[in-house]
């Protein structure tokens, strides 16, 4: 009798949980064994929704991903609070923080990413070194972060944020990217005082042009948020309390001192690659993998999610440096998990069906949406072209008094970049056109009329979402699949999500799902 294919998965976050789910048929059939090593003591949960959970906007149950007990019942061995600390690729074994070793035929790395800790006075030696083998405390450096400083990457961070928000405390957010702004707006909406400290001129500078960023900053200030632009943080100060030193404030290069009850670091993330590096796997920003998600170094080792950097060896420059980075988005990670699981299921079953599963090495950037109540911001592609650039068709429209701004860039007849602020219907339509690689309407000004005061409910009712249009990009769910779910009895966004997975990733499509439900035939 042929021995089952032995698979070890390192990492039990959102991408690891999806891989487990995809592998269940092979495990239940006895064709494969699967051991899962999760460093956290919690079942897999959706980190994208941590900010909503931290401020009390959603419950713990909405963060849940997969079904750990059901997976165990099907034969998956899931080890929580057990960190992989070493890989012996010659003997094909993984060593854990508990001193055990697990043999494998195929190893899948889903180690994710950790928050970047800025090099500020008061935060020295608080981040783990990239070139040091991992320890059971994956994200802790030689020194812990001071009390009152969090990165909002796990449940314990969320638990530290919750009482400050509930008590109306002052929160300092360092960083004005999409996640930092989303958290700031959520916290302010739920009663906290918030100030955002960032060194650039405008927030979300990687996603918005200057005018779009200025419009967002104005909307944030109107929501009660302090925006400290051009503020280069230099260090943090702590104050002594009975419980020990806690965060007091942040000092900036111009002498400004900003006090707060809590500091939330939102300075980006870095892939966890120290385990891969220690085992001799090639890494750039992330673990280097090919279109099959196999590592460049070892064909029996795969990497998926935030730690994986799909690239071609020909991408390396003259010095051997490989440009690019992991996407950092949940949708590509889930697609990677499905592709590797398809390949390993086929291998375990001795079948050719699924062995050809691959991913695109360089995915087209998806549209980025700011999830915030009453503030509609979305952008996509390259919108840097100047309005007078003869090689592009560039249109710009602004109504600063009403907080509305639109910029579109068309090249070769297709929408290649856009920014929309304060135009929810126009932004949604542009997102669809961008994802379809379509052109603008014959009369582009029609996009502005979608959000006109006299448009009423007709914009939503006439939304041209054909059955093949993708609504949820994290899970690749079309409007047609959602319509089928509604026809089968789903009447809420949650029910649609349970049946189709739509809306269970970043949550940015939940409004669109609700709009489809609102116009669905009754009965």
N, C-alpha and C positions, 0 to 999 in steps of 0.2 A: 504494500500500500504506500502511495506517495505521501511524504510528509507535508503537512500544511506549510504554506509560505509564512515565515516568521517576520512580522513587521513591528518595529518599535517607532512610536511617535513621541518626539520631544516637544512639549508645549501643548497646553490645553486651553487656549484662548478661543476667540471666535473662529479663526481659520482651522485650528486643530479640531474643534468640535464639529465643524462641517466635514472634515476629512473622516472623522469617526463615523458620522452619519452615513457618508457615502460608502464606507467599507463594511457596514453591518451585514449586507447580504452574503458577502464572502465569508465573514466570520461565523455567521449563523449556519452556513452550509458546511462548515468544517474545512473550507479550502484555505483559510488563512487564520493565523493568530495575531492578535493586536494588543500590544502593551502600550499604555499611554502614561507618560511621566509629566505631571503638572506641578510646577513649583509652588503655585498658590494652593491654599487649603480649601478654596471654594470651587464649586462646579463652574463650568465655563459660563461667562456672562459677556454681554455686549458693552465694551468700553466706550463705544461711540455715544451711548446714552448716559454715561456717568454724570455729566453736568446736570442733566434733567433730574436724575435721581438725587444728586447732592443738594439741590435747592428745593426739593419736595415736589417737583412738577410731575414726577412719575413714580410708580412703586417699584419695589425690588423685583416683583414678578415679571415686569416688562423687560428686564435685563436678561432674563434667563434664555439660554441657547441650548438646544438639544435636550436629551433626556439621559442623564448619566446612569440612573438605575436601570432604565430599559436597555442601554448599551451593555451594562454589566450582565444583565439577564441573558443577553444574546451571546455572551462569552468574551466580551472585551474586558481586559484587565486594566482598570484605571487607578493609578496611584496618585493621589493628591498630596500636596505638601512634600513632594519628593523631587529633588532637583537633580538633573543629569549634570555630573561634574567632570566626566571624562568619556572619551570615545576611543576605543582601541580598534582601528579600522583593519588591522591585520588579522585579529582574532574575531572581528565583527561582534563586539560586545560594548554595551553601554554601562558605565559605572555611575551609581547614584549616591546622593548625600547620605542615604541610609546604609551604605556599604555593600549593597547588592549589585550583581551584574546581570544584565539581560542580553541574551544572544539575539542576533537579527540576521535575516537574509537581505532585507531592505530597511533602510533607516530614513525617516522623514523628519526634517527639522522644521518646526513651526515655532521658533523661539521668540518671534515678535520683535518689538522695539521698546525702548525705555525713553523716558523724558530726558531731554538735554538739560543739564544743570549749568547755568552760566557761571563764568569765572569771576565771581564777585567777592569782595572782602566779606568774610563771615560765612562763605559757602565753600571754603577751601577743603579739598579732599573729601567732598561729599558724593562724588560720582565715581563709579567703578572704572578701573582702567580697561581699555579695549584689549590690551595685550596680556592680560592676566587671566588665568583659568577661572571659570565661574565658581562661586561659593554658594552654599544654600541660600544666602541672602542675595538674590540675583541683582537687585538694583540699588544695593547699599554700598557706598564707598567706605574707606577706612573710618570716616566719621559720618554719623547720621545727620540728616537735615535738622536744623534747629526747630524746636516746637513752634508751630504757627506758620511753617513754610511747607507747602504741598505742591505736587505737580499734577494732581487730579488724574492719576493713571490707574488707580485701583480703588477697591471698596473702602479701605481704611482712609484714603485721602478724602473720599466722599463723606465719610463719617466725621472727619475733622471740619469739613466745610459746613455741614448742615446746621450746627448750633450757631455759627456766626451769622448765617443768613437768617435763621429764625429769630435771632436776637437783634436784627437790624444793625449789625456791626459793620465796620469799615473794612472792605476787601481791596487790596492792591493787586492788580493783575499785571504781570510783567510780560509784555508781548501782545501785539495787536493783529495776529493772524486770524484766520477764520475761527479756530477753536477758542482762542482767547476772547474774541469779540462775542461769540455765541455765549460763552460762560458769563461774561460781564453783563450782557443784556438780560440773561436769565436771572442772575443774582439780583440785579436791580429791580427787575419785575417782581421778584418775590420778597422784597423788603430790605435788601442790603444796600449800604452806601458803597459805591464802587468808583475807583479811579484806575484808568488804564495807562500804563507807562510804556512808551515805545520811542525808539530813537529816530524813526522816520518822520516824514512830513504828514503822512496819512495812514490810516489803518488798512489792513489787508492789501499791502502794497504789492504782493506777489500776484494777486488776483484781480485788482482793480487799477484803472488808470488814475491819474491825479484827480480829475473831476469827480469820478465815481467815489474815490476815497474821501474827498472833502464832503460829498453828500452824505456818506455813511457817518462820518465824524459829527456832522451837524445833527443827524437823526439820533445818534448816541447821546449827545449832549442834551437834546430835547427829552430823552428818556431818563435824564438825571445822572448820567455817567460823566465823571470828570475825564477829560482826554488830555494827558500830558505828552504832547508831541515833542519831537527833538530832544527828548530826555534820555541821556545816556547814563544808565544806572552804574554805580561804581561799587556799592557795598550795602549790606544790611546792618542794622543795629538791633540789639536785643535788650529787653528790660528784665530785671530780676523780679521773680515772683516766688510765692511760697512753694510752688511746684517746680521751680527752676527757671532758667532763662527762656523767654519766649520772644517771638518777633515783635519789634516795635515800629520799625519803619525802614524806608529805603532812601539812600542818599544818592544824589545825581551829580554829574560832573560840573554843572553850573552852580552848585551849592544848594540846590533845592532839596528839602527833606520832606518826604511824604510819609505820614504816619498811617498805621493801619493795625487792625486786629489779626489779619491773616494775609499772607503773601501767596498768591497762586502763580506758579511759574508756567508760562505758556510759550516756551522758546523752542518748539519743535521737538523732534524725536530722533533717535539714532538706533539702527538695527542692533540687536543682541547677536554679535558674531564671535564673542570670545571663545565659546565652546568649539565652534568651527575652526577658528584660527589655531587653537591649542591642539586640534587633531590633524592639522596640516591641510585643511581645505582652503582652496583659493578664495579670497575675499577682496572686494573693493570697498565700496560703502556697505554693501550687503554681501551675502554668500553668493558667489557667482554660479549661475545655473544656465543650462541651454533651454531650447524650446520645449524639451520634455521635462523640465524642472530637475533634471539630474545635475548634480554639481560637476563643475569642470574637472575636478580632481578625482572623483570616485563615482562610477556609474551606479553603485549600489546605495548611494546616499542622495536623497532629494531634499529640496528646501522649498517652502511655500510661505506666502504671506509677507509680513513686514520685514522678515529677515532675508528674503530672497531677492536677488538682483538678476533678472533675466538679461542676458547679453550674449553677443557673439564674440569669440576670441579675436575676430578681425576688428572689433570695436576699439581695441587697445591702441593707445597712441605710441609714439616712438619710445617713450620712457616706460612703457608697459602699463600705464595708468588706464583704467577702464572708466569712462565717464558714465554718468547716470546714477540712479539710486532706486531702491524699491519704491513702489508707487505710494505706499502708506495708506491706501484706501481699502475698504473692506470688500468691495465688489471684485477687484482683480484677485484678491486673496482667496475668495470663495471659488472663483473660476479655476485658480491654480489647484486648490484642494480637490475639486471635482476631476480635473484632468489627471492628477497623479493617482487618485483612487480608481479611476476608470482603467488606467494602465495596470495597476497592481491587481485589481479584480480579475482582469483578463489573464494576467500571468498566473494568478493562483488557480484559475479554472482551466488553464491550458488552452485558452481560446484566443483567436486572433482579433475578435471584436473588442475594440477599446484600446488595443495596443498602440494605435496611431494617435492617441490623444495628445495634443500639444497646446501651447499658448503662444500668443503673439509676443515676440521679444520686445517690441517697443509699442505698447498700447497708445492709442490716441488719447490725449488728456480728456477727461470727462468734464462736464460743466460743474462748477463749484457754487453751491447755494448756501447762503447764510440762513440758518434756522433761528428765527427770532419773531416774536409776536409783534405784528404791526410794522416791521421793517423788512422790506422785500429787496434782497440783493442777490443777484446771480450773474455769473460770468463764465465764459468758456473760450478756449482757443487762444490765438494770438491776436490781441486787440491793440497792438502798439502802433499800428500804421497811422501816419499823420493824415488829416483830412485832405491835404494837398498832394498826397502820394499818388502819382499817375498810374502806378502798377496795381492799385487796389481801388475798390469802390468803398469809400468811407462816408458814413452818415453819422452826424452827431445832433442830438436834441436835448435841450435842458430847460427845466422850469425850476430854478433854485428856490423860489418862494414856496413851491408846493412839494419840494423834495423829490423831484422826478428827473431822471437822467437816462439817456439811452445812447449807446454807440454801437454801430455795427460795422464789420469789415467783411467785404465780399471779395473773393479771388477766384477766378476761373468759373464764375457763375454760382459758386457755393459759399455759404456763410462759414467763414473760417475763424471769426472771433467776434465777441460781443460783450458788452457790459450793460446791465439793466438795474437801476436803483429806483425804488418807489413805484414800480410798474409790475405788479404781480402777474397780471394776465399776459402782458407783452413779454415779460421775462420767461414765463412758462412756454409761450409759443416759440420764442427764440431758442430755448433749450431743445425743443423738439426738432426744430429746423437744423440746428447745429449737429445734434446726434444723428440725424438722417443724412447729413451732408447735402442738404437741400439749399436752394436759393431763397432769397427774400420774396415776399409777394410782389406782384407786378407794381402795386402802389405801396411802397414801404410805410407810408404814413398810416396805413390801415392798422399797423401794430400799435400805434398810439391810441387809436380809437377803442381798442379793447379795454383800456382803463379809463375811458371817458366817463364823466359823472353821469351822463344819460345812457350809459351802456346797460345799466340794470343788471339783470341776471342772464342776459342773452349771451354774454361772452362765454360763461361756463356752459350754458346749454348748447351753444354752437361750437364747442371745442372740437376741432377736427381730428380727434384721436381715433384713427382707424384701428381695426383689430390687430394689425401688425405693428402698431406703434409701441415702442418700449416705454413703460411707465416707471418700473422699478429697475434702475440700472445696476444696483448691487446684485440682484438676483436674476436679471434678464427676464422679467415678467412683462408680458404684453397686455395691452388693453383688452385683447380678445380673451386671454386667460382669466382676467379679472371679471369680464362679462360672464364667462362660463361659471365662475365661482358664485357670482350673484344669482345666476339662474338656478344654481343648485341649492340656494337657500342662504348664502352669506349676506348678512345685512349690515355688518359693521366693518370698520377698517381692521379691527383685530381678527374677526372671523376670516376676512379675505387673506390676511397675513398668515393665519394658521394653515389655510388650505393651499396657498400659492407661494408663501414666503415673501410676498410683496410688502414693503414697508418695515421689514424686520432688520434691515441693515442700518444705514445712517438715519433713516426716518424722513429724509427730505422729500419723498414722494407721497407721504401720507395725506397731504392736502389734495393731491391730484387723485388719489384713490377715493377720498371722500367726495370729490366733485363727480367722479364717475358713478358713485353710489347715489348721489343726489339726483342724477338724471336717468338712472336705470328704470326700466319699466316696472311698475308695481304689479306684483302677483305673477 
